[in-house]
Amino acid sequence: MEEHQGAKIFISVVVYRDFCDKEKSIQVQPFTNNKEEVLKFISSLSPFGGGDSPEDVCGGLEKALQQKWTSSAKYAILITDAPCHGKKY
């Protein structure tokens, strides 16, 4: 967009799974403006595990909020293929 020429876009990816997936239940690509680094991280992911259908959505969102957000403009996109744990959600 013309009004934002020269703007830098930083992307962080937080991948969450189920509690039982132990050390890989949450994986993080910290904020970077290097798109090749982000694509490499995403390409390294593969589906596995899962003790049940619900996933740790709240844990993933919590980890996303813990990232180093430095811009005043902040956007989060949640992509999920299963509901989260807990009846209240």
Secondary structure, 3 states (H helix, E strand, C coil): CHHHCCCCCCEEEEEECCHHHHHHCEEEEEEECCHHHHHHHHHCCCCCCCCCCCECHHHHHHHHHCCCCCCCCCCCCCCCCCCECCCCC
